Amino acid sequence: MLPAPVQIGFSPKQYIQNAKQEEARVLLETTDMDIQTIAQWMGYGDPFAFSHAFKQNTGISPREWRKRHCDKNAEND
């Protein structure tokens, strides 16, 4: 079970956003789902809003994240 948001120093909104971003990173790394589908899965009606939020959180676009991490995963196989 995950710790309650109060215990980790995030507001409930930040906690949910962080959890969504983590799930999006996992999906980008481990599936071939397109970015629009991942955006919808994460609750974004607009893939551009998802991409913007993702870049704000990680510093890079979802496409770039996938490229960098899929390349690393392929090297480790």
C-alpha positions as CSV (number, residue, x, y, z in Angstrom):
1,M,0.0,0.0,0.0
2,L,1.2,3.5,-0.9
3,P,1.8,6.0,1.9
4,A,-0.8,8.6,2.4
5,P,-0.1,11.9,0.6
6,V,0.3,13.7,3.9
7,Q,3.1,11.4,5.0
8,I,5.1,12.1,1.9
9,G,4.7,15.9,1.8
10,F,2.5,16.2,-1.3
11,S,-0.9,17.7,-1.7
12,P,-3.6,15.2,-2.8
13,K,-3.6,16.8,-6.3
14,Q,0.2,16.6,-6.6
15,Y,0.1,13.0,-5.3
16,I,-2.3,12.0,-8.0
17,Q,-0.4,13.9,-10.7
18,N,2.8,12.2,-9.7
19,A,1.2,8.8,-9.7
20,K,-0.2,9.4,-13.2
21,Q,3.1,10.5,-14.5
22,E,4.8,7.5,-13.1
23,E,2.2,5.2,-14.7
24,A,2.7,7.1,-18.0
25,R,6.5,6.6,-17.9
26,V,6.0,2.8,-17.2
27,L,3.5,2.6,-20.1
28,L,5.9,4.4,-22.5
29,E,8.8,2.1,-21.5
30,T,7.0,-1.2,-21.5
31,T,4.2,-1.0,-24.1
32,D,3.8,0.0,-27.7
33,M,0.6,2.0,-26.9
34,D,0.5,5.2,-28.8
35,I,0.8,8.5,-26.9
36,Q,-2.8,9.5,-27.6
37,T,-4.0,6.2,-26.0
38,I,-1.7,6.7,-23.0
39,A,-3.1,10.3,-22.7
40,Q,-6.6,9.0,-22.7
41,W,-5.7,6.2,-20.2
42,M,-4.3,8.8,-17.9
43,G,-7.5,10.9,-18.1
44,Y,-6.4,13.5,-20.5
45,G,-9.0,14.4,-23.2
46,D,-6.3,16.1,-25.3
47,P,-2.9,14.4,-26.0
48,F,-1.3,17.8,-26.3
49,A,-2.3,18.6,-22.7
50,F,-0.8,15.3,-21.7
51,S,2.4,15.9,-23.6
52,H,2.7,19.4,-22.0
53,A,2.2,18.1,-18.5
54,F,4.6,15.2,-19.1
55,K,7.3,17.6,-20.3
56,Q,6.7,19.9,-17.4
57,N,7.2,16.9,-15.1
58,T,10.2,15.2,-16.8
59,G,11.8,17.9,-18.9
60,I,11.3,15.9,-22.1
61,S,8.4,14.9,-24.3
62,P,6.7,11.5,-24.0
63,R,8.1,10.6,-27.5
64,E,11.6,11.5,-26.4
65,W,11.1,9.6,-23.1
66,R,10.1,6.5,-25.0
67,K,13.0,6.8,-27.4
68,R,15.6,7.2,-24.7
69,H,14.3,4.5,-22.4
70,C,13.3,1.9,-25.1
71,D,16.9,2.3,-26.5
72,K,18.3,1.6,-23.0
73,N,16.0,-1.4,-22.5
74,A,17.0,-2.9,-25.9
75,E,20.7,-2.5,-24.9
76,N,20.1,-4.4,-21.7
77,D,18.4,-7.4,-23.4
